[in-house]
Amino acid sequence: MYTHQKNIITAGVPIETADKAIVFLHGRGATASDIINLNQHFKVDDAALFAPQATNHSWYPYSFMAPEKENQPSLNSALTLIQELVSEITTGGIPLSKIYFAGFSQGACLTLEYIARNAGQYGGAIAFTGGLIGETINRANYTGDFMQTPVFISTGNPDPHVPVSRVEESAGILKEMKADVQVKIYPGRVHTIGKEEIDLARKMVFHL
């Protein structure tokens, strides 16, 4: 078990002149540098980009569907790190309604878990293959109103790490919390990010 050191890669437009911010969350075994390069595909050119690096390249040690206590204190440390980053971005002059999140796999799960525990009107969120965290979903963890924040969730079926049933259950909770959720399931797709889902995310979340 571990807690996360603050190690954040930045790119894009300086926060002082940016119109929006995107927080990128990488998957298990990957790097902040890997995930921040997604913006080469999103092509959002007016955003300050931020990507925290997980200590030991993993946000939490076990499956996102393990009992939550088994993934502590790493999970809470990761959520706190994102909270601190979001606070720094808003202090820098970018409101929540202009902050976007994008994650893949473990980072997608963390994206959904963070926004559901801190619901509000964000710019949008993209979860490439992810769902809410826990052996079972603890609905009591999630309160607030997304005020129609666009959320895009995609996955393959079957996916070796993320069951479609968990994706659908997670989407249902976010919809109850007034998020504008779109789910896309790709039959037989391997654990990766495809061009079609990038294009859908650009259209739905960034309106490009």
SVG drawing of the C-alpha trace seen along z (x, -y; Angstrom):
<svg xmlns="http://www.w3.org/2000/svg" viewBox="-32 -35 39 46">
<polyline fill="none" stroke="black" stroke-width="0.4" points="0.0,0.0 1.2,-3.5 0.2,-7.1 0.8,-9.2 3.5,-11.8 2.5,-15.0 4.0,-14.6 2.0,-16.4 2.9,-16.7 1.6,-19.8 1.1,-20.7 -1.1,-22.8 -1.9,-26.4 -0.6,-28.2 -3.4,-28.3 -3.3,-32.1 -4.5,-32.2 -6.4,-28.9 -10.1,-28.8 -10.4,-25.4 -8.5,-22.6 -8.3,-18.9 -7.2,-16.5 -5.9,-13.2 -5.7,-10.0 -3.5,-7.2 -4.1,-3.4 -2.3,-0.8 1.4,-0.5 1.2,-3.6 2.5,-7.1 1.2,-10.7 3.2,-11.4 1.3,-8.6 -2.1,-9.8 -1.6,-13.5 -0.7,-12.7 -4.3,-11.8 -4.8,-15.5 -3.0,-15.0 -6.2,-13.1 -8.7,-15.2 -7.1,-18.3 -8.4,-20.7 -6.2,-23.7 -7.4,-26.2 -6.8,-24.1 -4.3,-23.8 -3.5,-20.1 -2.7,-18.3 -1.7,-14.6 -0.8,-13.4 1.6,-10.4 0.6,-7.6 3.3,-6.4 4.5,-2.9 2.4,-3.5 -0.8,-2.4 -3.6,-4.3 -4.6,-1.4 -3.2,2.1 -6.0,4.4 -9.0,4.6 -11.4,1.7 -14.0,4.4 -12.1,5.6 -13.5,4.6 -12.7,0.9 -10.8,1.4 -8.3,3.6 -7.4,0.6 -6.9,-1.7 -5.1,-4.0 -4.0,-4.3 -7.5,-5.0 -8.2,-7.8 -4.7,-9.2 -5.5,-9.3 -8.8,-11.0 -7.2,-13.6 -4.5,-14.3 -7.2,-15.0 -9.1,-17.2 -6.0,-19.3 -5.3,-19.6 -8.8,-20.7 -8.5,-23.3 -5.3,-24.6 -6.9,-24.9 -9.9,-26.8 -7.6,-29.1 -5.8,-29.6 -8.9,-31.1 -10.6,-28.2 -14.1,-27.4 -15.4,-23.9 -17.7,-24.3 -14.6,-24.5 -12.7,-21.6 -12.7,-18.3 -11.5,-14.8 -10.3,-12.0 -9.0,-8.6 -8.3,-5.1 -8.9,-1.8 -7.8,-2.3 -7.7,-6.0 -11.2,-5.9 -12.5,-4.2 -10.8,-6.9 -12.3,-9.6 -15.8,-8.3 -15.2,-7.7 -13.9,-11.3 -16.6,-13.1 -19.4,-11.0 -18.0,-11.8 -17.7,-15.4 -20.6,-16.0 -21.1,-19.5 -21.3,-21.2 -18.0,-20.2 -17.1,-20.8 -17.3,-17.0 -15.8,-13.6 -14.5,-10.8 -14.0,-7.3 -12.4,-5.0 -13.2,-1.6 -14.2,-2.2 -16.8,-2.0 -17.4,-3.1 -15.1,-1.5 -15.9,1.2 -16.9,4.8 -20.4,3.5 -21.2,-0.1 -21.8,-2.1 -24.5,-4.5 -24.1,-6.5 -20.7,-7.7 -22.3,-9.7 -24.3,-12.9 -24.9,-16.1 -26.1,-17.3 -24.1,-17.2 -26.4,-19.8 -26.2,-17.9 -22.4,-17.6 -21.7,-15.4 -20.1,-12.1 -18.9,-9.6 -18.1,-6.0 -16.9,-3.3 -15.8,0.4 -15.4,3.6 -17.6,6.6 -16.2,8.7 -13.4,6.6 -10.9,8.5 -11.0,5.9 -14.3,4.0 -17.6,5.9 -20.3,4.3 -22.7,4.7 -20.6,2.4 -20.4,-0.2 -24.1,-0.2 -24.7,-0.3 -22.3,-3.2 -24.0,-5.1 -27.3,-4.7 -26.1,-6.3 -24.6,-9.2 -27.8,-9.7 -29.7,-9.8 -27.3,-12.5 -28.4,-14.5 -25.3,-13.8 -25.8,-13.6 -24.4,-10.2 -23.6,-8.3 -22.3,-4.7 -20.7,-3.0 -20.0,0.7 -17.8,2.3 -18.4,6.1 -15.1,8.1 -12.9,5.1 -9.6,5.5 -8.6,3.4 -7.6,0.2 -8.8,-3.2 -10.1,-3.2 -10.5,-6.1 -14.3,-5.9 -14.6,-6.4 -12.1,-9.3 -14.2,-10.9 -17.4,-10.3 -15.8,-11.8 -14.6,-14.9 -18.2,-15.4 -20.1,-14.7 -17.8,-16.2 -15.8,-18.8 -18.3,-19.6 -15.7,-19.5"/>
</svg>
